[in-house]
Amino acid sequence: MSDTTPARLHLAVALDGTGWHPASWREPESRPRELFSAAYWARLVTEAELGLIDFVTIEDGLGPQTSRFLEPDDRTDQVRGRLDAVLIASRVAPLTSHIGLVPTVVATHTEPFHISKAVATLDHVSNGRAGLRVQISARPDEAAHFGRRTLPRIEDYDAPVVAELFDEAADHVEVVRRLWDSWEDDAEIRDAATGRFIDRDKLHYIDFEGRHFSVKGPSITPRPPQGQPLVTALAHQTWPYRLVARAADVGYVTPHDAAQARAVVAEIRAEQRAAGRADEPLHIFADLVVLLDDSEAEAVARRDRLDDLAGTPYTGDARVFTGTPAQLADLLQEFQAEGLTGFRLRPAVAGHDLPAITWGLVPELQRRGVFRHAYEARTLRGLLGLPRPANRYAAV
């Protein structure tokens, strides 16, 4: 690639209910009566695959959605309730062939052994297209679902308990990764003539002992096709930046302008060096909520209408982009120049803005020479240019 050839970028789509705007469910194309059906999610993911998107993430949680900070609300005018993200991904996997499937998992109250086998199973079902988005929970009401610990009410994410939860999440990921490696690639013999199904010497105890977990292993699920499915995390400040730098293959960040993007990338790269991973590939994606229409005026009018329905202007952790696909392409390239390798787009209204990404943004990026014209790999790691890792327990 010459110095004048623009660098290719990667695109992911974040799926959450009927869309990221709280009034999205009231739009005609949202089909809220179908929200809890398999067909609804299959349509969204297959639409994203038509746009050659690298992967979709699927939101999840351990408590109902809320408009309040870390506590339930009593609203009845917004979507409440979810299907299990890992099970959604497993259901739609056989209906797709290239796009990656990255469900959200909550490390705080979920055993890493369970997550390791669930995502390994998803990788087998999808033939190597699985990942996970690791998330913490600092909500006291969610802790009460399990009765194993209590969490104090916090006023912001600078509280020491949050740092502890991110340290726990890093250990959680380490246990999951070791369990994925606890079976060597050729541990299964499956020779009916000799009666040997497995080579027991190629199953390994992981013997993990840490502050948060004590896990012996091995897993009950053979090593995933990718060896290590994708690990991703959303990060807004130093503690989650360290989680991304220590444990992830992809980090999602939320800059609101190019200068902030440059600063965030620099901080994560410094944390990556401090973690001893400077030579390992690590993608940094920017998250953007998008409202896309044929003209900026149409997009602004639609956003105003949605805000009126919600009763308040929509704001969130990520920048909200309102405009045309060409204008969004300009912004993506501006941000990309600051060291970002991709973007995770959050459709404000899934039924409207996801097709606008597929049929509007993607062709615009293709015309500019910065996005693929066909899937070039069969696995998610392959799409992102990540090598298949060697098994840490296999004899050299």
N, C-alpha and C positions, 0 to 999 in steps of 0.2 A: 504494500500500500504506500503510495507516494505521500509526501508531506502535504500536498494540496487536496488529497482525497479526504472528505469528511469522515470522521469516526462514526461507526455504527453505534446506535444506542439500543437499549433493551426496554421493553414495555411490559408492565404487569398491570392487571386490573384488580382492584379491591372490591369484592362483592359483599354488600351488607343489606339484607332485606330487600326493600324496593328501591334503595338508593340512599345516599348519604344525607340528603336534605330531609329534615323531619317531616315535611309535608309531601314527600315524594309518593307516598301510598295513595294519595288522593288524585293523582294524575290518571287519565283514562288508560294510558299504555302500561300502567304498573301492575294491573291484574292482582290486586291484593287478596282476592278470594283464593288464588292459586298459590300464595306465598309459601304455604307449608306442604307443597306437593313436590314430588321428584321431578315432574315434568317442568315445573317453573325453573328449577335450578339447572336442569339439562339444557333448556333453551338459552339461558344466560351464558353458560360455559361454551356451548357449541357456537354461539354468536362471537364470543371472544376468539375462539379458534379460527373462525373465518377471517379474522383480522390478523392472524399469524402472531398473536400475543404470546410472549414467552410463558407466562403463567398467570393464573388467577389465585388470589388469596380469598379465603372465606372466613368472615368474622364469626366469633363465638364468645361465650362468656359463661359465668356460673351464676348469674343473676339477671333479672330483667333489665332491659335497657332503661336508662334514666337520664333526665335532664339536669339532675343535681350532681354535685361533686361527691362522688364515692358513697352515695346513699340512694335508696329507692325513692321514686316519686309516686304520685297518685294520678298521673295524667292518663286520660283515656283517649286522647286525640292523636296519639302517635303509636307507631308499631311497637308492640311488646311481644316478646317470645321469639325463640329461634329453634331451628333444627340443629342437630349435632353436626359440626363442620366436618369432622373426619368421616362420618357416615355419608354426608352429602357427597364428598369427594369420591368415596368408594362407589357410590351409586352411579355417578356420571363418568367415572373412568372408562368403563367399557364402551361408552357412547362417543368417546373422543380418541384421537390417535397421536397427537403431538403436544398439545398444550400441557404445561405443568399444573399440578393441583396442590395447593399449599393451604391446608386448613390451619386455623388458629387453635392452639392448645394452651391451657392455663397451667403453668408449672407450679404455682403456689399450693394448690390443693390436689394435684393429680400425680400419682406415682410415676416416676420415669420408666419403670418396667412396663406399665400399661401403655404409655405413649410410644415406647420403642417398638413394641410389637404391632400396635395399631398403624403406625406410619410405615413400618416395614411391610405390613400386609398391603397397605395402599400402594407401595412401590411395586410389589409383586403383581397386584391387580392391574396396575396401569403400565406395566412393563417399563418401569424406570422413570416415572414422571412425578414422583412424590416429593413433598417437602413439608415443613411445618413452620408456623409463625409462633414463636414462644412468647408468652405474655405473662405478666404477674397480676395478682389481684391484691389490692390494698383495702378492699371493702369489708368492713366488719360483718355486714349482713351475709356476705358470701362465705366467710369463715364459719358462720353459725350453721350453714348447711351441713358441715362435716363434723363439728364438735371436737376437733383435734387440737385446735389452738384458738386463741382470741387475738384479734388485732385491734389496736387502739384507733380511735377516730383521729384522723390527721387533717390538717388544714391545707397542706401543699405537699408536693413531691420531694421537698428538701428534707423531710423528716428522716431521722436515722433508720426507722423501721423499713423505709422504702429501699435504702441502700442494702439492708440485710436481705430483703426480698429479691433484689437483683443478684446478689451473691449466691443466693439459693438457686436462682434460675440458671446461673452459670454452671453450678454443680449438676443441676438437673440435666442440662444439655450434655455435659461430659459423661454422665451415666448412660444416657440414651445412645451417644456415639459409641461408647465401649460395648454396649449390648449389641448394637448393629454389627460390630466386629467379632462378637463372641463365637460366631460360626465362621470358619474359613470358607472360601468360595467353593471348594471342592469337598466339603464335609459330607455331602450326600453321595452315596455310591449307587444305591438303588439297583443292585444286581440281584435279580430274582433267582438266577441259577445258583449262586453261592449263598443266598440268604443274607447278604450284607446290605443293609439299607443306609447305614451311616458309619463314618469313621470317627469313633469316639475321641480319638486323639486330636481331632481337628475342631472340637468344641472346647471352649475355654471359659474358666471362671474369670470374672473381671475383678473380683475382690476389691470393690471400691469402698473405701472408708473415708468419709469426709465429715464436715461439721453438720451437714444436713441430711446425708443419706449413707446407709450401709447396705450395699447390694452385692450379692455374691455372683449371680449369673450362673450359667449362661442364659441367653434368651431361649424362648421356645420356638422362635421363628427363624428360618434360615436367613443368611445375610441378604440384604436387599439387592436387587439388580444393579442399582447405582453404587453399591458399596456403602456409601453414606448419602442418604437423601438430603435435600437442601435444608439448611437451618437458617431461618430469617428472624428478624426482630425489628420492632419499631422503636425509635430512640428520639428523645427530645432534649436531653441534657446529659451531664457527665456520667452519671451512673449507668443509664442504658447505653450510652456510647461505649462504655467499657465492656458491657455485655456483648455488644456487636463486635468489638475488637477482639475479645477473648474467644467467642464461641460461634459466631455466625459466618455464613457464606454470603449473605445479603443483609444489609441494614437499610431500613427506611428512615429518612429524616424529613424534617418539615421546614425548610427555609422559605422565607417570604420574599427574598430578593437575592440577586446574584452575590452580593457581598456576604450575606449570611450563609449562602451555600458554600462559598469558598472557606469561610471560617469553620463551619461544621466539618467539612471534608478534612481540613487540616487537623482538627482536634481528633477525629476518629483515626486518621493515619498515625498520629503521634501515639494514641493509645494502642494501636496495632503493633507499633514498634516496641512499646513498653511491654506488651504481652508476649513478645518473642515470635510474632507472626508476620514480620515484615515481608518475608519471601512468599507468603501464602496469598492466593487471590482472594480479594474481598470486594464485592460490589457494593456501591453506595447509591441507592435510589432516592430520589426526592418524591414525596407524596404531594399530590395536588387534587383537590376537589374540582371537578370540571362540569361546567354548563356550556354545551356547544350547540350553536345554531348557525344558519346560513349567513346571518349578519350579527354584528355585535348588539345592535338595537333589539333584535329578537331575543337574544340571550339575556340581555338586561331585563327586558319586559317579563320573560319567563321567571327569572329569579325574583323579581319584585312580586309577581303573582304568588309564587311559592312562599315567600316571606309573609305575605298578607295572610295566606292560609294558616301558616304556623303561628302568626301573632307576634313575631319578632324577627329581625334580620338574622339570617343564618351566619354563624361564625363557628370555627372549629380550630383544632390544633394546626391544620395545614392551610396553606394559601388557597383561596377560592378563586378559580379562574373562570371568567365569564366572557365569552367571545366566540370567534370562529375557529375552525380547525387550523387555518393558516396562521392566525395569531398565536394559537397554542404552540404550533410548531416553532415559531420564532422564539417563544419563551423557553421551550425545551432546549433548543440549541444554545440560547444564552446561558442557561443553567449548566448545560453539559460542559461548556467551556471552563467552568470552575472546578472540574474534576469529578463530576457525577457520571456514573456509567449507565444509568437508566432512570426510569420513572415508574412509580406506581400511581395509576390514575384512579380516583374514586368518583364514579359516575354519580352526579347529584340525583338524577332520576335514572335508574338502571334501564328502564324500557325505552328511554329517549337517548340518553347520553352514551350508553354502550354502543348502540348502532352508529352513533355519530363518531365514535372513536374508530370503529371498524371500517366504516365506509367514507369517512371524512378525513380524520387525522392520519390514519395509516397510509392512504394513497398520497397525501401531501408529503409525508416523510419519505416515502418511496421515491417521489419525484425529486426530492432533494438528495437522494443517495445515502440516506442515513438509517434506513430500515430494510429488513429482508424482504424479498419477493417470494420466498418459499421457505418452509422449515428446512433447516440444514442438518438436523440431528434428531435422533429418536428419543433421547433422554433429556431430562431437564438440565442436568449438569452439562450435557453436550450443547444445549442451546445457549447456555451462559458461558461457554468456553472454560468450564471447570473440569479438571481431570478426574478420573475415577480413582479414589484413594486406595493405596495398598492397605491390606488388613494388618493392623498393628500387632496382632498376636501370631501371625503366620511366620514360620521359620524362614529366615532369609536364605 
